[in-house]
């Protein structure tokens, strides 16, 4: 038997792949800042037998045309754009089976807090979360997230070398720091977590030094 999976494709903004559609009187994409837009969309997709909702994302502006972001701003071409991650827990609360694919870049956030954010969402969705790993490609995003005196080259190979270590840190935190049975939650002994089953990852790499433990318990 062949199984077909249907995924909706959206973005937390006015215009994703359909420029100008927001001008149609029956279009509601301008309501993307209203949480009800998303909590109505998610059960509608589930009712229509969609397997998942994939959320694309960018952290920069399209500003090469005319050496300015003006054209993108006028057309709402993926700007303004909001963070997709906060939408997921709300949509998960009004659905039972719909999966959620999130896009985030490896170049713009330290892996330690990101690991906790993804673990949190994986708990709240009961394991219905997926991550679309991207390295980023917009120079405007790199310029706005650089550390003082340090701008990433943003060359292709350097981006992917950086992403390799980013993923290495995440896998160590998610899969190597806590044993699956580390949480006892034993009211008799008063022990919630067995310390013997939690360990630091002791990562020391080219880009990141992460010596400690993951701060979230294992997620689905």
VENLINNOR-V837521 format. One record per helix or strand of 3 or more residues. SS is the DSSP state (a for helix, b for strand). FROM is the first residue (numbers start at 1). TO is the last residue. If there is no record, write none. Layout:
# VENLINNOR-V837521
((SS	FROM	TO) (SS	FROM	TO))
This chain:
# VENLINNOR-V837521
((b	7	11) (a	21	23) (a	29	33) (a	35	47) (b	52	56) (a	65	67) (a	70	75) (a	85	93) (b	99	105) (a	111	124) (b	129	134) (a	139	145) (a	156	176) (b	183	186) (b	191	193) (a	195	197))
